Amino acid sequence: MKKIIMLSLSLVLLLTGCAPNFNKQEEVVQDKGDAKEKAIIPNYKISDNYYQTILPFKPSKSRGLVVNNINSKFNLTEFETGLMRVAQNMYDTDKYVFQEGQFIESDQVRLWLNRKYSAAQLKEKKLEEEDNLGLNPLDNGKEETPKYLAHILEHDYYEKIEEGKYKLGGVVVGLALNSVYYYQKVQFGAWYETKIDHAELEKEGKKLADEVLKRLRKIDKLKDVPITIALFEQQSRTSVVPGTFFTYANAEKGSANLGGWEKVNEKYLQFPSTEASESYRDDANAFLNFKQDVEAYFPNFNGVIGKAFYADGQLQELNISIPIQFYGKAEGIGFTQYVTALVVKHFPAYISVQVEISSVNGPEGLIVRKADQNEPFVHIYQ
């Protein structure tokens, strides 16, 4: 058996050991037209997959709204991290730094997420036409008429133009779209749902993107920067896997038109599931064999769930959850060692695998094996 690296240090020590040295940092000036604003760019970057972030941290102008509009924490996490992956198609992580959206105001997002109002509805609500900014379909009296747009997320990317000076290089905007629209017929009543076909969602999403671009170009600081708009299909409230971005388009500097739409071939699947077995039989069988070996350790145990991430049809990451009842720390350590060996045995080295082992007392063990890393890292929580 290949050597297993056991890290029995506390999580605090583990994190301290690999913590970045923030004494190494670069003071920069953000070029914002006539205004000059100093900021800090830490020199340490934890991975080429991530952007360095401008400090001091500035929260998004629409901070907090995303929690209310996205169906689940799974969708929320993927909406944010997936938008960064889209950005990497245009903005190299070595040449650009990241800042949360600073141009679309919170009130704007709220208004844009509303339904469009008819003339009668404007009069009834005592609103002017300039307040009629809703991007979702007109309420025609039928509760099941879906709202396509769930949320709008902005990310800003700054480009280094000379030593100590950065300028806005581009903006990437994500539009979260509902695959399922939830509604109530009476206030505080039962919830109903309308499922939205993907083809319909994509068609409406592209229309929304065109309108959002026009509105962004009316913001002074966004008149002459590249803008990318990406479409995200969020999954239902009950789904244990998140939605994904499925397409994006770019508008060049100053352009009011989006270019051709580029497909994003990403997908999350639950293991075990019928869809996984039908679409990726070999991967599904490998997981089932792993699951059976895990369940053989304890009698009458059946609780291994996996979340698989595919890009371009290839399994990239597999996150596995194993909730189980332990009756002592030694038992937890022994079980974690056993599962670690199973990870090496059942899953090829080209995929990243993470296993979280938990009990009613909280997390018990963490196993992480990155792609092309034969020896997993294992942490036992104290």
N, C-alpha and C positions, 0 to 999 in steps of 0.2 A: 504493500500500500504506500502511496506517495506520502511524503512527510506532510503533516498538517500543522500549521502554525497556530498555536493557541495563545490568545491575548487575554490574560486574566486580569489586566489592569482595570481600574474603574474607568467609566466612560469619560469622566473629567480629565483623567490623566491621558487617556487616548487622544482626546481632542486637543489637549495642551501640547502634546508631543508633535502634532502636525499643524499647529496653528500658524498662520502667516505672521511674518514680522512686519508689523505696520509702521515700524520706524523707517522702513524703506518706502518712501512715497514721493510723489512728484506733485509740486504745486503748479497749478495751471490756471490760465485765464480763459473762461468761456467767452467766445466772441458772439455777442448778441447785438450786433449793430452798433449803436452809439454807446450802449451800456457794457461795461466790463465787469465780470463777476469772477472772483477767485474761487477755486475749488481744489480738491485733493484727489489724485488718482493713486491708490496704493499700487506699488510695483508688483506685489505678489498676486499671482493668478493661480487658482487651484486646479484648473484644467483648461485645455484648448477648447473644450466644449462650452465654456462660459465666458461671458464678457466681464472685464473689470468694470467697477461701478464708481460713478462720481460721488465723492464725499464733500461736504456733509450730505447725508441722504435727504432727498426731497421726495415726499410721498406724491403719488399721482394726484392730479387735480380732481379725479373722480374716485378717490380712495374710499373703500367701504361699500360702494354701490354693487360691486361684482358679487359680493357674498349674498346679497338679496336676490340677484337675478339669475344666478347659476344654480342648476338643480342639485348638485352634490359636491362634496369636497374632491371627489375624483375628477369631475369635470373642471372644477376650479383650478386644480393644480395643473392639469394638462393644458387648459386654455392659456395659462401664463407661460409655462415652460415650452409648450408647442409653438407659441408665437416667437419665442427666441430662436427656436430651430429654423423657422421660416426666415427670420432675419439673417441667419448665417448664409443663406443663398445670395445675399447682396452685400452684407457687411462682415468682413473678416474680423474674427475675434482678436487678432493681433494688431489691427489698425484702427478699430473703433472701440469706444467705451459706451456703457449703457446708462441711461437715466429713465426713471419712470415718467410717464406722460405728463407734460407741463403745459399743453396747449388747449386741449379740450376740457372745458370747465365742467364741474359737476352738474350745474344747472342745465347746461347744454345736453349732457347725456340723458338726464331725466326727461327733458322735453322730446328728444329724438326717439326715446323708447316708447313714447305715448302712441296711441292710435291717431290717425288723421281725423280731423273733425269736419263735419259738414257745416254749411252756413247756419243751419238751424241750431246745431250743437254749440257753435261758437257764440251765437246769440244767447242761448240758454245759460252757458257758462260765463257770459259777460267777458269774452275774450276777443282780441283783435286778430286779424288775419296773420299779422306777423308772429303771433303766438302759436300759429297752426303748423308746428314743426314736427309732429309725429311721423315716424317712418313706418309704423305698422298700419295694416289695412283699416279702412273705415269701419266703425261699428255699425253693422247693418241690422241690428236688432237680434241677431242670432249669436248666442253665447259661444257656439262651437267655431265661429269664424276665427281662425288662428292668428296669433301674433307670431310672426316669423322671427323677429329680432329680439333677442333676450338681453344682450349687453354689447357694449363697445369698449375695447381696451386699446390704449395707446402706449407704445414704447418709442423712446427717442434714442438715436445713435449719433454720437459725436466723433468727428474725425480729427486726428492730430494733423495740424497744418504746419507747425514748426515747434521747436522745443518750448514746452510750457504753455502752448496755446492750442485750443480746440475750437472747432466750429460745428454747428449742427450739420450732420451729413445726410440724415434721412429720418423718416418717421415710418413706423410700421404699425398698422391698425388692424386689430382682430375684430371680426363681427361674429358673435356667438349666436347661432341659429337653433331654433327649437325643432327637434325631431318629434317631440310630443308636446302639444299645447294643453295646459291644465286650466280648467275654468270651473266656476261655481254658478249654479242657476239662481241661488239666493245667497245673501251674505251669511257667512258662518255655516252654510249648508255643505252637502257632500261634494266631493271633487269629482269632476268628469274629465275625460281626456280625448283629444283629437290627434291621431297619428298623422304625421306629414310625410309624404313620399319624398325620397331623396331627390329625385329629378325635379319635383316642384320646389323643394327647398333650395336647390342650386340655382334654379331659374330666378326665384325671387331674391336670393342672396346677391346675385350679380347685379340686379336692378338697384338694390340697396347700396351696393358698393359704389356704383356710379353717382348716386345722389350724395353719399357721404363724402366722396372726393370733391364734388363741387362745393360743398359746405366748408371743407377743410381749406380749400384754396381761398376762401374769403377771410381766413385768419391771416393777419398781416405777416406774421413770421413763418407762415407755411406757404406763401405764394410762390416761392422759387426754390423749393427743396424736393428731392425725390420722395414719393409717398408710395408705400406698398399697402395693399388691403388684402387680408386673408380671411377665408370663410371657415368657420368652425362649426361642426354639427355636434351639439351636445346630446348626450344620452339621457334616458329617462331618470326619474328620481330613484327608482329601485335598482338600476343597473349597478353592478359591482365593478364594471370597467368604464373608463371615461370615453368621451367622444374624442374626435380628432379633427385637425385641419385637413381639408380635402382639396383646396385650390387657393391660388393667390395670383395677383396681378400687380404690375408696377406702373406708376405714372412718372415719367421723367420730370426733370426740373421745370417748373412752371406749366406743365401740361395739365389740362383739365380732362384728359381722357386716359383711361387705363389701357395698357397694352394687352397682349394675348394672355389668356389665363393658363397658368402652369399647374399641373396636377401634383398633389402631394399624396404619395402612395404610402400612407401609414394606417395602422389598424391595431386596436387592442382586442384581445380575446380572453375569455375566461377559460381556465382549465380546471376540471374537465367540463366539456360542453359538447353538444352535438355539432355546433358550427366548427369548433376546433377539430373534431375528429374527421369531419367531412372535408375541410379545407387544408388541413396540415396534419395528415395522418401520422407521419413519422414523429413529429414533435409531440402530438397528443399521446402516442403510445409510450414515448420516453417518460412523459409526465405520469402516466398511469402506472408504469412499472415502479417509478420512484414512490408514488403514493402508496402502492401496495406494500412496498418494503417498509415504509414509515409506519403504516398501520399494523404491520406484523410485530412491531416492537411492543405495542400495548394491545391487550385483548379488547374487542368491542370499541375500537377507536375509529372514527371516520370524520376527519375534519381538515383535510389538506386542500387548500384552494390556491390556484395560481392565476396571476395576471400576466399575460404575454404581450409584448410589444413587437410588432412587425413593421419593417420599413422595406419597401420594394420587394415584398413577398418573402423576406428573409427574417427569421427570428433574431432579434437583437438583444432583448432583455426579458428575463423571467423573474417575477417577484412572487414568492411563495409565502403564505401565512399558515402557521401550524399552531392553533390554540389547543392547549392540553393541560390537564391537571397534574401537577407534581406534588409529591409528598415529602420532598427534601431537596436540598441544594445538590447533593451528590447525584441524585436521580436526574436532575436537570442537566448537569454537566455530562453525565454518561449519554443521555439522549442526544444532546447537541453534538457530541463527538460522532455518534452513530449516523446522524443526519448529514454531517459534513462529509463522511465517507461516501454516502449515497449521492451527494451532489457531484462528486468527482466521478463516480461510477456511471451515472445515468445521463449526464448532460455534456455535450461536446464543448471543447475549450473555446470555440469561437463565439459563444454567447455569454453575456453577463448574467449571473444568477445571484439573487439575494433571498435569503430565507430568514423570516422573523418567527421566532418561537416565543410564545407568550402563555401566561396562565392567568388565573383570576387575580393574582398579585401584581400583574403587569408584565413587562418584557422580561424574558429569561435568557434568551440567547440570540445572537445575530451572526449569520454566516454570509460572507460576501466573497464572490469569486468573479473578478472582472474578466472580460474577454481576453483570451490568450494568456491567462494566468492559471497555471496548473495547481498551485497551492492556495487554497482559500484562506482568508483571514477570518478568525472566529473571535467573538467577544462574548464573555459570560457576564451578565449583569449582576452586580453585587447587591 
